[in-house]
């Protein structure tokens, strides 16, 4: 138990272990030399017990189910390799890239031609199999109208 009392000089609230009753201490607030009063039941403050220790962590072992008759599937797929890497290695598979004009408009400025041209230069003319125009419809969110637009689908080796 602790003894709770006030410094008679500065009225600072102090707590001292009950074993220190009758001893002289310096007040931490005003540095006056004061005597700790004797333990009066009204001045005793119970000391908080230490928090209990948490239970030990349970070790868990997980297993992945194995299906005997089903072929194994890759749960994580690798991303496609960059075009520059594929071009250097010579491994050429057919790929498709679609450009929608609405995806190329920024703050009223249409960048469709620039983005398609930059992509075609990056792929290289020898790797382009075909460039196909597309038409598509979408709902404009602000007016809720069905709008029609265009784009291109590029089939290339890469």
Residue pairs with C-beta under 8 A, 6 or more apart in sequence:
1 18
1 39
1 44
1 45
1 46
1 47
2 15
2 16
2 17
2 18
2 44
2 45
2 46
2 47
3 15
3 16
3 17
3 18
3 20
3 21
3 36
3 37
3 39
3 40
3 43
3 44
3 45
4 13
4 14
4 15
4 43
4 44
4 45
5 14
5 16
5 36
5 37
5 43
6 12
6 13
6 14
7 14
7 27
7 29
7 30
7 32
7 34
8 34
9 27
9 30
9 32
9 34
10 27
10 29
10 30
10 32
12 27
12 28
12 29
12 30
14 27
14 28
15 45
16 25
16 36
18 39
18 44
20 36
21 36
21 37
21 38
21 39
22 35
22 36
22 38
23 35
23 36
24 33
24 34
24 35
24 36
25 33
25 34
25 35
25 36
26 32
26 33
26 34
27 33
27 34
37 43
80 95
83 122
83 123
83 158
86 92
86 158
87 124
87 127
87 158
92 127
92 157
92 158
93 157
93 158
94 129
94 155
94 156
94 157
95 155
95 156
95 157
95 158
96 153
96 154
96 155
96 156
97 119
97 153
97 154
97 156
98 134
98 151
98 152
98 153
98 154
99 112
99 115
99 116
99 119
99 151
99 152
99 153
99 154
100 134
100 136
100 149
100 151
101 110
101 112
101 149
101 150
101 151
102 138
102 149
104 110
104 111
104 112
104 114
104 115
105 111
105 112
112 151
116 152
116 154
119 154
120 128
120 131
120 154
123 154
123 156
123 158
127 156
127 157
127 158
128 154
128 155
128 156
129 155
129 156
129 157
130 154
130 155
131 152
131 153
131 154
131 155
132 152
132 153
132 154
132 155
133 150
133 151
133 152
134 150
134 151
134 152
134 153
135 148
135 149
135 150
136 148
136 149
136 150
136 151
137 146
137 147
137 148
137 149
138 146
138 147
138 149
139 145
139 146
139 147
140 146
140 147
